[in-house]
Amino acid sequence: MEITSQHWGIIINPKSGKKKYRHQRKELFLMLKHHDIPFDYRVTRFAGHASKIARYFVESNYKNILVLGGDGTMSEVINGIFSANVETTSDLKIALIPRGTGNDWGRFWGLDRDYRKSIDVFLKAKTQTIDIGKVAYDMEGEKEAHYFINSIGLGLDAAVVNLTHRLKEIFGSHSFMYSVSLLLAVFSYKAHKVRIQANNETISEKMFTMNIANGCYSGGGLKQTPNALPYDGLLDVMIARKPTILKIIGALGFLFRGKLLEHSLIDSFQTTDLYIQCDKKALLEADGIIVNGSSPFTISILPQAIQMIVP
């Protein structure tokens, strides 16, 4: 079958928002057929499958990919696209119908779990060129790379994501699970020393948590980097130094009000790239997925890397 420039490859995660999965899929397919939009679809079967499907689509000359899923599914798709053997990604389009619990990437664009609204946005086909983040690291002595669309985190941020995954296995997926994990972990996590190089400066100190963002939301609607824009060619960096218990309590209030950068514990800046070296093996999460890599981490932005369908 010849793949035309109008063809869409659809990647569906049935586990994200699974109660309404079949109804939503049926309605989407009917709308696509009504508007004479050619498509093929694949349903994910295991963790990492969306990445493999996306890479297959791109290398098979699909120029358009629609994701029905949450932040993790979108992140897998981005990694599949940017690991594909193609000359450029700037002519590719991605679109999202959010079906996850956190939906931080969709939240930035005003795409919520009202799937009919998201389908309408998709059909109007307005595009915005966006940036993509990249983190390079060591894996058993070899250089590896992981791409992110929304944000990455170290320290407490990654520990909370790790705990959230463990709690979801027990209690299921709920939008408030990140906040529960944050409250459970924040008083027990210990800061560790890091060395950060960015903008021709070096920061060496005890780091409690760190978020490096392309988009402003994380953790199901929290704003650790409220000024981040995914089309300005910059990464927004938030660093929290080693706190006292009282300052932790105060910082939580700032975080839940979306004013974290105003707290005295917080340093923030913008950059196109940075280098991070930790004093011991540290967890790193990317778009809510734990990345099994080791320090040092080299993080950069790929400006105007791909097109996205937006409201």
N, C-alpha and C positions, 0 to 999 in steps of 0.2 A: 504493500500500500504506500502510495506517495504521501508524504507529510507536507502539507502546505503551510504557509505563514499564518493562516487563520486557525490551524489546529491547536487544540488545548490538550495537554496531558494533565489529568486530574489525579491527585494523590490524596487518599482518604485514610484517616486514622479512625477506625470504628470505636476505639476505646475512649476517645475524647468526647465527652458529652454523649455517651453511648445510648441513653434512654430514647433519644429522638433521632437516632442515626438513620434508620431506614426511611422514615418519613421525609427527612431533610434531603437525603440523597435522591429519592424519587422526585421530589419537587424540583430540585436543581436540574436533573436530567430532562424533565419535561420542558423547563424554561429554555435550556440550551437547544433542544430540538425545535422548539417553537420559533426561536430566533435564528435557526439554520447555522448554529455554531458547531463545527465538527469537533469531536473529542474522543479520547480514549481514557480509560481510568484504571487505576490499580489500587488495591486495598492493602494497607500495611499488615504484616503478620507477626513482626517481632521488632525489638528495639534495633534501630539502625536501618531498618528496611526502607524507610522513606528516602534515606540518602542514596541507597542503591537504585531505587526507582528513578529518582531525579537525575542521577548520572546517566542512566539508560536513556531517559527521555531526551536529554540534551545531546548526547552522542548520537541519537537517532534523528536529530535535526528538528526536534520540537522547539519552537521559539517561545512558547507560552506554557506556564505551569500554574495550575490552580491548586491550592492547598486547603483541604477541609481538616482542620485539626488545631492543636494548641501551639504554644510557643516552642515546645520541644520538637514537634513535627516540622514546623517552619524552619527551625535551626538545622534539623537533619537535611531538609531539602536544600538549604543554602550550602551546606557542606558537600552535598552531592553535585550541585551545580558547579561550584568552584573547584572541585577536584576532577571535573570532567576534562577530557582531552579535546578542548575546543580552543580556537584562536582568541575569541573574545566573548564576554558575557554582556556587553553593553547593549546588544540588540535583543536580549531576552527580557521577557515580562513575567512577573510573578503576581499572583492575586491570592487573597486570603478570605476564607469564610471561617471565622473563629468557632471552634468547638471544644476548646480546652477549659481548664478551671481558672488559670491565671490571666491569660490573654493580654499580657502586657504590651506586646507588639501591636496587636489590633487596637488596644485602648488608645494608643497615641494618635491613631488615625480616626478615632471615633467609630471603629468597628467593634460592636459588642456581639452578644450571643443572639441578637435578633437576626436570624439567618436570612430572612426575607429582605431586610435592609442591606445586608452584605451582598446578596444576589443582585439587587438593584444597582449597587455601586459597581459591581463587576460588569453588568451589562452596559453601563454608561461608558466604561472603558477609558476614564481619564487617567493619565499616567504621570508619575513623578519619578525622576531619576534619584536613586538613593545610594548611600555609602554602605559598605560592608566592612566589618572588622576582621582582623586576622591575628591569631596568637601562634607564635612558633615556640617550640619547646623540645626537650630531649625525651626520648622514649627508648630505654634500654640501649643508650649509646647512639641512637639514630635520630636525625632531625625530623620532626613531624610538624604539621600545621593543622589548626582547627579554625574554622571561620565562624563568626557570630554576627547576627543581624541586630540584636538589641543591646546586650551588655555582657560583661564578664565580671566575676567577683573573686576575691581572695579573702583569706582570714575568716572572720565570723560569717561573712556573706556566703562563702562556699560551705562552711559548716552547717549553716541553716538549711541550705538547699539539700545537703546530704541527709540531714535529719528529716526534712520534709518528705523525701522519697521513702524513707523507712516508715514514717507514720502513714503515708498513703497506702503502703502495702498492708497495713493493719486495719486502718479505718476507712480507706477509700479516698477518692479525690474530692476535695472540697476547696472552695476559693479562699477560705480563711486559714487553711492549713499552714501556709507560710508564716502568717502572723503568730500562730500557736508555736511553731518551731522557733521563731525569733525569740519569743518570751521565754521559752524553755532553755535556749542556748546562751542567751546574751549574758547571763550572770555567772556562767561557768567557763566560758571560753577565755583562754589566756592569749594575750598579745605576744607576737614574736617579732624579732628584728628583721627588717628588710632594707635593701638598698635599691633606690629607684633613680633612674636617670631619665630626664626629660627636659626639653627646652634648654639644653646646655647647662643644666643644673643637676646636682646630686642630692638626694634626700636619704639620710641614714638614721633610722630611729625605730622604736617599737611601734608596730602597726597592729591595730585591733581589727579593722576591717577596711576593705577597699573595693570600690566599684568603678569600672571603666566602661563608659556607656556611649552607645550610638543613639539610643532612645531613652526617654526620661523615666519610664516606669519600670519597676521590678517588684517581685514578690507579691503579685496580685493587686497592683495599683499603688504601691508605695513609690515616693519620689526621692530616690537617693541622689539623683542628678537632675534636678528640675529644669535646667537650662539646655539639656542635650537635644540636638536636632539631627535627624538621620540624613540630612542633605547639605550640611555645612562644611563637609570635608574635615571635621575635627572630632576627636574623642574628648568627652567630658570626664574628668577624673575626680573622684571623691576619696579622701583618705581620712580615717579616724584614728587618732593617736591613742595610746594606752590610757584608758579612763579609770576614774574612781567609780565606786558603786553609785554615788549620788549623781555623777555626771552621766552615767549610763541611763539612769532614770530620766534625767532632763533631756538627754538626746532622743530617747524614745518618743517623748512628747513632740519634739521638733519634727521627727521623722513622720509620725502619723498626721501631722498638720501640713506636710509638704514643705517644711522650712528648715530642713536638716543643715543646709549650708550656712545658716545663720548661727549655728552653735559654735562655741569657742573651741571645741575639740576637733573641728573639721577643717581640713585644708582642701582646696579645690583649685583646679586649673584646667586649661584646654591644651591639647597637643595633637600632633599627627602621629606620633610614635613614642614609645617608652620601653625601657628595659628594667626588668624587676628580678632581683636576686634575693632569695629567702635563705635564712640561716639553717633551715631544715626543710624536709619534704613538706610541702604545703598543698592543701586542696585548692583546685581552681575549678570554678563552674562557668559555663558559657551558655547563656539563654536557658538556665535551669538544668543543664546537663553537666554532670561531673566529668571533667577531662582528665584522663589518666596520663598525665605528663609530669615532668619534673622541672624544677627551677634550674637555670634561669629562663624567664619568659620574655620574649620580644613581641610587643603588641603594636600593631599599626592599623591605619585606616586605608581602605581602598576607595578613593573618591569616585562618585558617579559610576558605580560598578554594575548596576542593574536597574531595570525599570520596574515600578510597582503600580498596580491599579489602586487608585486612592479615591476618596470622596471628592 
